[in-house]
């Protein structure tokens, strides 16, 4: 198309005066002109528009592809950067020859918004009508003179709405005060109103516009006052149950540790921290290996705290500390009446409490084969049922498992399911024992001393060089947990601000290859017996690789007695 200068200028002036966007492309795909409205609608400037070929000056990928795919003469709608566009493509043909494509863009946002607002308004009115119909036992709407405008008392009183419209409300509803409320403009809430022999609980509220009462709404909340007492009783029960669950969650969600809590300068430990940080970015199952006391739960909490689930619950459960006949209900919860002694109303399990967050299955190697099969099914299906229930509960929790046993050896011996092992063993973190990273002892001891002195509210303590040397020579069967207990003992026994070798337990002093100057002191028999029991327990659990059932058997005591002694001495192995 050829135009002289004046014609072209006039054409551009006319196009720029149009509110709709106009884009003209010649038959070879070259841009001929785009008016100001077009540039504004697609959010580009003239310089960018003229320097690039069509359609590449349009930065938005979806809009650019749309221009390429649009068919001639069709009207298409497109939502672009907060604007609803109606786009039409018109071919310019002269003498059977296609000379250009003209794209017309119209901003229809206001039209779309108006339609949306009308639709939302209609939905709101429908919702209000539904609320009035179903939220109350009955309701009545009156005008400023106290005459019935709308009413729903048919089920309650047998009065049809069409028989009541336009009548004074006091002639329709027994003992009403709606006509008084529209006169006084004062609301009356939770009033008892006698209607057809029942004491009903009612609300009466005036409708006020521009300071003038134009009507009122009366609603029946309860058809009988006795229902209020029943509701109050149910609310009290519900509040008690919520407080109980809240307390359990607060107890379980003691998420104290982060990766900063893992003190180390050991290369392998640094690698494991890096690996754990990567694991925290995904939702894959993690299996943490390591002897008792190496800090498996600390790693699990750190992974949870660094993940997107950190705002939700971290729920730990020790699979070995719970009798196998109770473990299923602890994990999955139970419905009321599921078994003898089951709580009325049931109880959520640890998986249910962990939904949205992380569940930490500690000592999973002690889980029975029967429970292993059930756990595998839950992990694969990502849903479970409470004991005695039929409703499926979806599982949305990160699974972190841990064991101090040689899990591969347990698989070979048939004590642990191979399929469950591979399901858990997606990311493995094998924490080395403290004896294999002796260089970490000074750092860990310093950090623990600072924490313990604050917790025990005592003066700051430090280790003498000789004490530190002894600690570095000890083999630490209880790992970091044992070190913590030794330091706590030293803090309690030392009168000054330095922990000396004499403040260390006998088992440590006897197991190091050095002579230690100790004062010739006589200790109370109870303390000597306690120290001997602690040492025997720690050694038994170390030699049985954390198997407390076997350790109790070797010590000649019941497993329950072993757990009691562990708690009494604060060993927490």
ZAKEVEX-266811 format. One record per residue (C-alpha): residue in three letters; y, x, z. Coordinates in steps of 0.25 Angstrom, whole numbers, padded with zeros to 4 digits, always signed. Each point is the difference from the previous one (the first is absolute). Layout:
<atoms>
ALAYXZ;...
</atoms>
This chain:
<atoms>
UNK+0000+0000+0000;UNK+0013+0006-0004;UNK+0014-0004+0006;UNK+0013+0006-0002;UNK+0007+0006+0013;UNK+0008-0013+0003;UNK-0012-0009-0002;UNK-0008+0009+0009;UNK+0011+0001+0011;UNK+0001-0016+0000;UNK-0015-0001+0001;UNK-0001+0009+0012;UNK+0012-0007+0006;UNK-0007-0014-0002;UNK-0014+0006+0005;UNK+0007+0006+0013;UNK+0007-0014+0003;UNK-0014-0007+0001;UNK-0006-0001+0014;UNK-0014+0001-0005;UNK-0006+0014-0003;UNK-0001+0003-0015;UNK-0008+0012-0006;UNK-0001+0002-0015;UNK-0011+0010-0005;UNK-0001+0003-0015;UNK-0013-0001-0008;UNK-0003+0014+0003;UNK+0001-0001+0015;UNK+0014+0006+0001;UNK+0010-0006+0009;UNK+0012-0006-0007;UNK+0007-0006+0012;UNK-0001-0005+0014;UNK+0011-0008+0007;UNK+0006+0002+0013;UNK-0008-0011+0006;UNK-0013+0006-0005;UNK+0003+0014+0007;UNK+0003-0007+0013;UNK-0012-0009+0000;UNK-0010+0012-0002;UNK+0009+0009+0008;UNK+0003+0012-0009;UNK+0013+0006-0005;UNK+0005+0001-0014;UNK-0002+0015-0001;UNK-0014-0001+0004;UNK-0002-0011-0009;UNK+0005+0007-0012;UNK-0007+0013+0002;UNK-0014-0005+0001;UNK-0008-0008-0010;UNK-0005-0014+0002;UNK-0007-0003+0009;UNK+0000+0013+0008;UNK+0014-0002+0006;UNK-0006-0011+0008;UNK-0005+0007+0013;UNK-0008-0011+0006;UNK-0015+0002-0006;UNK-0003-0015+0001;UNK+0013-0005-0007;UNK-0002+0011-0011;UNK-0014-0004-0003;UNK+0005-0015+0000;UNK+0010+0003-0011;UNK-0011+0006-0008;UNK-0010-0011+0001;UNK+0009-0012-0001;UNK-0002-0009-0012;UNK+0011-0005-0009;UNK+0006-0014+0003;UNK-0008-0001+0014;UNK+0008-0002+0013;UNK-0005+0009+0011;UNK+0004+0001+0014;UNK+0000+0013+0007;UNK+0004+0004+0015;UNK+0008+0013+0000;UNK+0006+0007+0012;UNK+0004-0014+0007;UNK+0004-0007-0013;UNK-0008-0011-0007;UNK+0002+0003-0015;UNK-0003-0010-0012;UNK-0003+0009-0012;UNK-0001-0005-0015;UNK-0002+0009-0012;UNK+0006-0005-0013;UNK-0003+0007-0014;UNK+0011+0001-0009;UNK-0005-0002-0014;UNK+0007+0000-0013;UNK-0006-0002-0014;UNK-0014+0001+0006;UNK+0003+0013+0006;UNK+0001+0003+0015;UNK+0013+0007+0003;UNK+0001+0000+0015;UNK-0006-0006+0013;UNK+0010-0007+0010;UNK-0004-0001+0014;UNK+0008-0010+0009;UNK-0001+0002+0015;UNK+0005-0012+0009;UNK+0001+0002+0015;UNK-0007-0013+0006;UNK+0000+0005+0014;UNK+0008-0011+0006;UNK-0008-0011-0007;UNK-0013+0006+0005;UNK+0006+0001+0014;UNK+0005-0014-0001;UNK-0014-0005-0004;UNK-0006+0008+0012;UNK+0010-0005+0010;UNK-0003-0014-0004;UNK-0015+0002+0001;UNK+0002+0007+0013;UNK+0009-0012+0005;UNK-0011-0010-0004;UNK-0011+0008+0007;UNK+0009+0001+0012;UNK+0002-0015+0000;UNK-0015-0002-0002;UNK-0003+0009+0012;UNK+0010-0007+0009;UNK-0007-0013-0003;UNK-0014+0006+0003;UNK+0005+0006+0013;UNK+0006-0013+0004;UNK-0013-0007-0004;UNK-0010+0009+0006;UNK+0007+0008+0011;UNK+0003-0011+0009;UNK-0008-0012+0005;UNK+0012-0009-0005;UNK+0014+0002-0004;UNK+0012-0009-0003;UNK+0013+0003-0007;UNK+0013-0009+0002;UNK+0014+0000-0005;UNK+0013+0000+0008;UNK-0002-0014+0004;UNK-0014+0002+0005;UNK-0007-0008-0011;UNK-0013+0005-0005;UNK+0001+0009-0013;UNK-0014+0005+0000;UNK-0012-0001+0009;UNK-0014+0004+0002;UNK-0006-0008+0012;UNK-0010-0008-0008;UNK-0012+0008+0006;UNK+0006+0001+0014;UNK+0005-0014+0001;UNK-0005-0008-0012;UNK+0014-0002-0005;UNK+0002+0002-0015;UNK+0012+0007-0005;UNK+0005-0011-0009;UNK+0000-0010+0011;UNK+0009+0009+0008;UNK+0010+0005-0010;UNK+0015-0004+0003;UNK-0003-0006+0013;UNK+0006+0005+0013;UNK-0010+0010+0006;UNK+0000-0007+0014;UNK-0006-0012-0007;UNK-0011+0008-0006;UNK-0005+0010+0010;UNK-0002-0003+0015;UNK+0009+0007+0010;UNK+0007+0008-0010;UNK+0013+0007+0003;UNK+0003+0004-0015;UNK+0011-0009-0001;UNK+0006+0006+0013;UNK-0002+0014-0005;UNK+0008-0003-0013;UNK+0012-0006+0008;UNK+0000+0012+0011;UNK-0003+0011-0010;UNK-0009+0007+0011;UNK-0014+0004-0002;UNK-0012-0005+0009;UNK-0012+0010+0000;UNK-0014-0002+0005;UNK+0003-0014+0006;UNK-0011-0009+0005;UNK+0001-0013-0008;UNK-0009-0012+0003;UNK-0006-0006-0013;UNK-0011-0010+0000;UNK-0005+0004+0013;UNK+0000+0015-0002;UNK+0010+0010+0005;UNK+0004+0008-0012;UNK+0007+0013-0001;UNK+0012-0001-0009;UNK+0012+0007-0006;UNK+0013-0006-0004;UNK+0010+0008-0008;UNK+0014-0004-0006;UNK+0003+0004-0014;UNK+0015+0005+0000;UNK+0008+0004-0012;UNK+0014+0005+0001;UNK+0001-0004+0014;UNK-0005-0015-0003;UNK-0013-0006+0004;UNK-0006-0005-0013;UNK-0014-0004+0005;UNK-0012+0005+0009;UNK-0014+0004+0000;UNK-0010-0004+0010;UNK-0014+0006+0001;UNK-0013-0003+0008;UNK-0006+0014+0004;UNK-0011-0006+0008;UNK-0006-0014+0000;UNK-0004+0002+0015;UNK+0006+0009+0011;UNK-0014+0004+0004;UNK-0001+0008-0013;UNK+0011+0009+0005;UNK-0008+0004+0012;UNK-0012+0003-0009;UNK+0008+0008-0009;UNK+0006+0008+0011;UNK-0014+0003+0006;UNK-0004+0005-0014;UNK+0013+0008-0002;UNK-0003+0007+0014;UNK-0014+0004-0005;UNK+0005+0005-0013;UNK+0010+0008+0007;UNK-0010+0006+0009;UNK-0009+0004-0011;UNK+0011+0006-0008;UNK+0004+0008+0012;UNK-0014+0005+0002;UNK-0001+0004-0015;UNK+0014+0007+0001;UNK-0005+0008+0012;UNK-0012+0004-0007;UNK+0007+0004-0013;UNK+0010+0008+0009;UNK-0011+0007+0007;UNK-0007+0003-0013;UNK+0012+0004-0008;UNK+0003+0012+0008;UNK+0004+0008-0012;UNK+0006+0013+0006;UNK-0004+0011-0010;UNK+0006+0005-0013;UNK-0002+0012-0008;UNK+0010+0007+0008;UNK-0009-0002+0012;UNK-0011+0009-0006;UNK+0005+0014+0004;UNK-0007+0011-0008;UNK+0002+0013-0007;UNK-0014+0001-0005;UNK-0001+0000-0015;UNK-0012-0010+0000;UNK+0008-0010+0009;UNK+0012+0001-0009;UNK-0008-0003-0012;UNK-0006-0012+0008;UNK+0013-0005+0003;UNK+0005+0001-0014;UNK-0013-0007-0005;UNK+0002-0011+0011;UNK+0014-0003-0005;UNK-0005-0002-0014;UNK-0010-0009+0005;UNK+0011-0008+0007;UNK+0006-0003-0013;UNK-0013-0008-0005;UNK-0008-0011+0006;UNK-0013+0008-0001;UNK-0010+0000+0011;UNK+0000+0013+0008;UNK-0011+0007+0008;UNK+0004+0009+0011;UNK-0010+0010+0005;UNK+0001+0009+0012;UNK-0005+0003+0014;UNK+0004-0008+0011;UNK+0014+0003+0005;UNK+0005+0006-0013;UNK+0010-0011-0003;UNK-0007-0009-0010;UNK+0008-0012+0005;UNK+0013+0008+0000;UNK-0002+0002-0015;UNK-0004-0014-0002;UNK+0013-0005+0007;UNK+0008+0010-0008;UNK-0006-0005-0013;UNK+0004-0014+0004;UNK+0014+0003+0004;UNK+0003+0007-0013;UNK-0006-0011-0008;UNK+0007-0013-0005;UNK-0008-0007+0010;UNK+0007+0007+0012;UNK+0008-0013+0004;UNK-0013-0007+0002;UNK-0011+0002+0011;UNK-0009+0012+0002;UNK-0013-0005+0006;UNK-0009+0010+0006;UNK-0015-0003+0004;UNK-0010+0009+0006;UNK-0013-0005-0006;UNK-0008+0008+0010;UNK+0006-0005+0012;UNK-0003-0015-0003;UNK-0014-0005+0002;UNK-0007-0003-0014;UNK-0002-0015+0003;UNK+0015-0001+0002;UNK+0006+0009-0011;UNK-0001-0011-0011;UNK+0008-0010+0008;UNK+0010+0011+0004;UNK+0002+0004-0015;UNK+0000-0013-0006;UNK+0004-0010+0011;UNK-0007-0013+0003;UNK+0002-0015+0000;UNK-0001-0008+0013;UNK-0014-0003+0004;UNK-0006+0010-0009;UNK-0008+0005+0012;UNK-0001-0001+0015;UNK+0012+0004+0007;UNK+0009+0000-0013;UNK+0014-0004+0003;UNK+0005-0014-0004;UNK+0007+0001-0013;UNK-0006+0013-0004;UNK+0006+0014-0001;UNK+0005+0008-0011;UNK-0008+0013-0003;UNK+0006+0014-0002;UNK-0001-0002-0015;UNK+0009-0012+0001;UNK+0010+0006+0009;UNK+0001+0012-0009;UNK+0003-0008-0013;UNK+0012+0006-0007;UNK-0002+0013+0008;UNK-0011+0010+0003;UNK-0013-0001+0008;UNK-0006+0013+0006;UNK-0015+0000+0001;UNK-0003+0011+0010;UNK-0014+0006+0002;UNK-0005-0008-0011;UNK-0012+0008-0001;UNK-0005-0007+0013;UNK+0000-0014-0007;UNK-0013-0006-0002;UNK-0006-0002-0014;UNK+0001-0015+0001;UNK+0015+0001+0003;UNK+0001+0011-0011;UNK-0005-0010-0010;UNK+0010-0011+0004;UNK+0011+0010+0000;UNK-0004+0005-0014;UNK+0001-0015-0005;UNK+0013-0002+0006;UNK+0006+0013-0006;UNK-0005-0004-0014;UNK+0004-0015+0000;UNK+0013+0002+0008;UNK-0003-0012+0008;UNK-0008-0004+0012;UNK-0003-0012+0009;UNK+0001-0002+0015;UNK-0013+0000+0008;UNK-0004-0015+0000;UNK+0011-0003-0011;UNK-0001-0004-0015;UNK+0014+0003-0004;UNK+0002+0012-0008;UNK+0011+0009+0005;UNK+0006+0010-0010;UNK+0001+0015+0004;UNK+0013+0007-0003;UNK-0002+0012+0009;UNK-0001+0015-0002;UNK-0013+0006+0005;UNK-0001+0013+0007;UNK-0013+0004+0006;UNK-0004+0012+0009;UNK-0012+0007+0005;UNK-0003+0012+0008;UNK-0015+0000-0005;UNK-0005+0007-0012;UNK+0000-0012-0009;UNK-0007+0006-0012;UNK-0012+0004+0009;UNK+0000-0015+0006;UNK-0001-0005-0015;UNK-0012+0009-0002;UNK-0007-0005+0012;UNK+0003-0014-0003;UNK+0009-0003+0012;UNK+0012-0002-0009;UNK+0001-0008-0013;UNK+0002+0008-0012;UNK+0008-0011-0007;UNK+0009-0002+0011;UNK+0002+0015+0002;UNK+0005+0001-0015;UNK+0008-0012+0002;UNK+0007+0006+0012;UNK+0000+0014-0006;UNK+0012-0001-0010;UNK+0009+0010+0007;UNK-0006+0009+0010;UNK+0008+0008+0011;UNK-0009+0009+0007;UNK+0008+0005+0013;UNK-0005+0014+0005;UNK-0002+0002+0015;UNK+0010+0007+0008;UNK-0009+0012+0002;UNK+0002+0003-0015;UNK+0015+0000+0000;UNK+0003+0007+0013;UNK+0013+0004-0006;UNK+0005-0014+0003;UNK-0003+0000+0015;UNK+0014+0006+0004;UNK+0007-0011-0009;UNK-0008-0011+0005;UNK+0001+0004+0014;UNK+0015+0001+0000;UNK+0001-0014-0007;UNK-0010-0006+0010;UNK+0007+0006+0012;UNK+0013-0005-0004;UNK-0006-0014-0002;UNK-0008+0000+0013;UNK+0012+0005+0009;UNK+0008-0012-0005;UNK-0011-0010+0001;UNK-0003+0005+0015;UNK+0015+0001+0003;UNK-0002+0014+0005;UNK+0008+0014-0003;UNK-0003+0007-0012;UNK-0012+0009+0000;UNK-0004+0012-0008;UNK-0013+0008-0002;UNK-0001+0015+0005;UNK-0004+0010-0010;UNK-0013+0002+0007;UNK-0003-0015+0000;UNK+0003-0002-0014;UNK-0009+0012-0003;UNK-0011-0007+0007;UNK+0002-0013-0007;UNK-0001+0007-0013;UNK-0014+0006+0004;UNK-0006-0013+0004;UNK-0009-0007-0010;UNK+0006-0014+0002;UNK-0012-0010-0002;UNK+0010-0012+0003;UNK+0010+0006-0010;UNK+0015-0005+0001;UNK-0003-0011+0010;UNK-0007+0010+0010;UNK+0012+0009-0002;UNK+0009-0012+0004;UNK-0008-0003+0013;UNK+0000+0015+0004;UNK+0015+0001-0002;UNK+0002-0013+0008;UNK-0008+0006+0011;UNK+0008+0013+0000;UNK+0013-0008+0001;UNK-0005-0008+0012;UNK-0006+0013+0007;UNK+0011+0009-0002;UNK+0012+0000+0010;UNK+0009+0009-0008;UNK+0004-0001-0015;UNK-0011+0009-0005;UNK-0015-0004-0002;UNK-0008+0012+0005;UNK-0015+0003-0003;UNK-0004-0005+0014;UNK+0005-0014-0004;UNK-0010-0001-0011;UNK-0014-0007+0002;UNK-0012+0009+0004;UNK-0007-0003-0013;UNK+0011+0007-0008;UNK+0001+0012+0009;UNK-0015+0002+0000;UNK-0001-0001-0015;UNK+0010+0010-0004;UNK-0004+0015-0002;UNK+0010+0006+0010;UNK+0002+0002+0015;UNK+0011-0009+0006;UNK+0007+0003+0013;UNK-0002-0013+0008;UNK+0004-0003+0014;UNK-0011-0002+0010;UNK+0002-0014+0002;UNK-0009-0011+0005;UNK+0001-0013-0008;UNK-0003-0014+0006;UNK-0015-0004-0003;UNK+0005-0013-0008;UNK+0008+0009-0009;UNK-0011+0009-0003;UNK-0010-0011-0003;UNK+0010-0007-0009;UNK+0002+0013-0008;UNK-0015+0002-0001;UNK-0001-0014-0005;UNK+0011+0002-0010;UNK-0006+0013-0005;UNK-0014-0007-0001;UNK+0005-0012-0008;UNK+0008+0009-0009;UNK-0011+0009-0003;UNK-0010-0011-0002;UNK+0009-0008-0010;UNK+0003+0013-0007;UNK-0015+0004-0001;UNK-0004-0014-0005;UNK+0011+0001-0010;UNK+0008-0012+0006;UNK-0012-0009+0001;UNK+0003-0007+0014;UNK-0013-0008+0000;UNK-0008+0013-0001;UNK+0009+0008+0009;UNK-0001-0011+0011;UNK-0015+0001-0001;UNK+0000+0015+0001;UNK+0009-0001+0012;UNK-0010-0010+0006;UNK+0010-0011+0002;UNK+0003-0014-0007;UNK+0009+0000-0012;UNK+0010-0009+0008;UNK+0000+0009+0011;UNK+0004+0012-0009;UNK+0011-0008-0006;UNK+0005-0003+0014;UNK+0000+0014+0004;UNK+0007+0004-0013;UNK+0011-0010+0003;UNK+0001+0004+0015;UNK+0002+0015-0004;UNK+0009-0004-0011;UNK-0008+0008-0010;UNK+0000-0011-0011;UNK-0010+0007-0008;
</atoms>
